[in-house]
Amino acid sequence: MVLHSDIDLLNPPASLEKKQHKLKRLVQSPNSFFMDVKCQGCFNITTVFSHSQSVVVCGTCAAVLCQPTGGRARLTEGCSFRKKQD
């Protein structure tokens, strides 16, 4: 168990920083990201926002890649993704 008095406030561990709210971190950073999603049918790669608010379909075969929820978009079964690099 880690007490607040045992934590170095200038150099907090990355695991504790990730758990905090995006505005309460030492350096503010968003929770959202862009990702490359591979279609399960035609293996075409499409760039999708992690918190998209609309249904994203594949440009070539019109298969649904992800559906919106209250927060993060839910990927369709069989679709794989990776985070885009900066």
C-alpha positions in Angstrom: 0.0 0.0 0.0 1.4 3.4 -1.0 0.7 6.3 1.3 0.5 9.9 0.0 3.4 10.8 2.4 5.6 8.2 0.7 5.3 9.5 -2.8 7.8 11.9 -4.4 5.5 14.7 -5.6 8.0 16.0 -8.2 8.6 12.6 -9.7 5.4 10.5 -9.3 5.4 7.0 -10.6 3.7 6.5 -14.0 1.2 4.1 -12.6 -0.2 6.7 -10.2 -0.2 9.4 -12.8 -2.3 7.3 -15.2 -4.9 6.7 -12.5 -5.4 10.4 -11.8 -7.9 12.6 -13.6 -6.6 14.2 -16.8 -6.6 17.7 -15.3 -5.1 16.6 -11.9 -1.9 15.1 -13.4 1.4 16.8 -12.9 1.4 17.6 -16.6 -2.1 17.6 -18.1 -2.7 15.1 -20.9 -5.8 13.7 -22.6 -7.1 10.2 -22.3 -8.1 10.0 -25.9 -6.0 9.0 -28.9 -6.1 8.2 -32.6 -5.8 4.5 -33.6 -5.4 2.5 -36.8 -8.1 -0.1 -37.1 -7.8 -3.1 -39.4 -11.0 -4.3 -41.0 -11.6 -8.0 -40.5 -13.0 -8.6 -44.0 -10.7 -6.7 -46.4 -7.7 -6.0 -44.0 -8.0 -2.3 -45.0 -6.6 0.1 -42.3 -8.7 3.1 -41.2 -7.7 5.8 -38.7 -10.3 6.2 -36.0 -10.6 8.5 -32.9 -10.8 6.5 -29.7 -13.8 8.5 -28.4 -15.7 8.8 -31.7 -19.3 9.7 -31.4 -20.5 8.2 -34.7 -20.5 4.7 -36.3 -17.3 4.2 -38.3 -17.5 2.0 -41.4 -14.8 0.6 -43.6 -14.3 2.7 -46.8 -14.0 -0.3 -49.1 -16.4 -3.0 -47.8 -18.7 -0.9 -45.7 -18.3 -3.1 -42.6 -18.9 -1.5 -39.2 -15.5 -1.0 -37.5 -16.6 0.6 -34.2 -19.8 1.9 -32.5 -20.0 4.8 -30.0 -20.7 4.3 -26.3 -20.9 6.9 -23.6 -17.1 7.3 -23.6 -14.7 5.2 -25.7 -15.9 3.7 -29.0 -16.4 -0.1 -28.9 -14.5 -2.0 -31.6 -16.4 -4.7 -33.5 -15.3 -8.3 -32.8 -12.4 -9.4 -34.9 -11.1 -5.8 -35.5 -7.5 -5.2 -34.3 -6.1 -1.8 -33.5 -2.9 0.0 -32.6 -2.3 3.5 -31.2 -1.0 6.1 -33.7 2.5 7.4 -32.9 2.9 11.2 -32.4 
